[in-house]
Amino acid sequence: MNIALAAHNNKKKLMQNFCIAYRHILSKHTMYATGTTGRLIEEVTNLHVHKYLAGPLGGLEQMGAQITNNDIDLVIFLRDPLGAEREADVAPIIKLCDMRNIPIATNLATAEMLVLGMENGDLDWRNMYR
């Protein structure tokens, strides 16, 4: 499966820890991430991550294009719920995921549920969309 990853600045360390904890699952899939998030994940996991541009420099638009083309199966966008000024960047990604029926997690609890579900085959239905 193709997994897209992004994290607001205050959540980047959490994203790194998440990827360390679930490295054994993520290593079986293709990962894409906004530039800085992808670099940070690679540094701590030694997993290959296809990196978009940095989020505010066009990376989120690149992610959105892949979602629009149905080339992404799962999105994890750890957002900072207290950073109202950043809400504008996650809203289009959520909307695109809703339009394309792509599971999206915006917090750690949901991210864990989706990754564990993916490992159990609960997201295999996504293969019908490809």
C-alpha positions as CSV (number, residue, x, y, z in Angstrom):
1,M,0.0,0.0,0.0
2,N,1.0,3.6,-0.5
3,I,1.1,5.6,2.7
4,A,1.4,9.4,2.8
5,L,2.8,11.0,6.0
6,A,2.9,14.6,7.2
7,A,3.2,16.3,10.5
8,H,3.0,19.8,11.8
9,N,6.2,21.0,13.5
10,N,5.0,20.3,17.0
11,K,4.1,16.7,16.0
12,K,7.2,15.7,14.0
13,K,8.9,14.0,17.0
14,L,5.6,12.1,17.6
15,M,5.7,11.0,13.9
16,Q,9.2,9.8,14.3
17,N,8.4,7.8,17.4
18,F,5.3,6.4,15.6
19,C,7.4,5.2,12.7
20,I,10.0,3.7,15.0
21,A,7.2,1.8,16.8
22,Y,5.6,0.5,13.6
23,R,8.7,0.2,11.5
24,H,8.0,-3.6,11.1
25,I,4.7,-2.8,9.4
26,L,5.6,0.3,7.5
27,S,8.7,-1.4,6.0
28,K,6.3,-3.6,4.0
29,H,4.7,-0.6,2.2
30,T,5.7,2.4,0.1
31,M,5.9,5.6,2.1
32,Y,5.6,9.2,0.9
33,A,6.1,12.2,3.1
34,T,6.4,16.0,3.0
35,G,10.1,16.9,2.8
36,T,11.1,17.6,6.4
37,T,8.9,14.9,7.9
38,G,10.3,12.3,5.4
39,R,13.9,13.2,6.2
40,L,13.2,12.9,9.9
41,I,11.5,9.5,9.5
42,E,14.4,8.2,7.4
43,E,17.0,9.4,10.0
44,V,15.4,7.4,12.8
45,T,14.1,4.3,11.0
46,N,16.5,3.8,8.0
47,L,13.4,3.2,5.9
48,H,13.2,4.7,2.4
49,V,10.6,7.5,2.1
50,H,9.7,9.2,-1.2
51,K,9.9,12.8,-0.2
52,Y,7.7,15.6,-1.6
53,L,8.8,19.2,-1.2
54,A,8.5,20.7,2.2
55,G,4.8,21.0,3.2
56,P,4.4,24.8,2.9
57,L,6.5,24.9,-0.2
58,G,4.3,22.7,-2.4
59,G,4.7,19.3,-0.7
60,L,1.1,19.2,0.5
61,E,0.0,20.0,-3.1
62,Q,2.1,17.1,-4.3
63,M,0.4,14.9,-1.8
64,G,-3.0,16.2,-2.8
65,A,-2.3,15.4,-6.4
66,Q,-1.4,11.8,-5.6
67,I,-4.6,11.5,-3.5
68,T,-6.6,13.0,-6.3
69,N,-5.1,10.4,-8.7
70,N,-6.0,7.7,-6.2
71,D,-2.3,6.8,-5.8
72,I,-2.4,6.9,-2.0
73,D,-4.1,4.3,0.1
74,L,-3.7,5.7,3.6
75,V,-2.8,9.2,5.0
76,I,-1.4,10.0,8.4
77,F,-1.3,13.7,9.0
78,L,-0.5,14.4,12.6
79,R,-1.8,17.9,13.1
80,D,-1.4,20.4,15.9
81,P,-5.0,21.0,17.1
82,L,-3.9,24.1,18.9
83,G,-2.3,25.7,15.9
84,A,-5.4,27.3,14.3
85,E,-3.2,29.1,11.8
86,R,-2.2,25.7,10.4
87,E,-5.8,24.4,10.0
88,A,-5.8,25.7,6.4
89,D,-3.2,23.3,5.3
90,V,-4.8,20.1,6.6
91,A,-8.3,20.9,5.5
92,P,-7.8,20.3,1.7
93,I,-6.0,17.0,2.4
94,I,-9.0,15.8,4.6
95,K,-11.4,16.9,1.9
96,L,-9.6,15.0,-0.8
97,C,-9.4,11.9,1.3
98,D,-13.1,12.1,1.9
99,M,-13.8,12.6,-1.8
100,R,-11.6,9.5,-2.7
101,N,-12.6,7.3,0.2
102,I,-9.0,7.2,1.5
103,P,-8.6,6.6,5.3
104,I,-6.9,9.5,7.1
105,A,-5.6,9.8,10.6
106,T,-5.0,13.2,12.2
107,N,-4.0,11.9,15.6
108,L,-1.9,9.1,17.1
109,A,-4.8,7.0,18.3
110,T,-6.4,6.8,14.8
111,A,-3.0,6.4,13.1
112,E,-2.3,3.3,15.3
113,M,-5.8,1.9,14.5
114,L,-5.2,2.3,10.8
115,V,-1.7,0.9,10.7
116,L,-2.7,-2.1,12.8
117,G,-5.8,-2.6,10.7
118,M,-3.7,-2.5,7.5
119,E,-1.4,-5.1,9.0
120,N,-4.5,-7.3,9.7
121,G,-5.7,-6.9,6.1
122,D,-8.6,-4.7,7.0
123,L,-7.7,-2.2,4.3
124,D,-7.3,-4.7,1.5
125,W,-10.5,-3.3,0.0
126,R,-8.3,-0.4,-1.2
127,N,-6.9,-2.7,-3.8
128,M,-10.3,-2.5,-5.6
129,Y,-9.7,1.2,-6.2
130,R,-6.4,0.7,-8.1
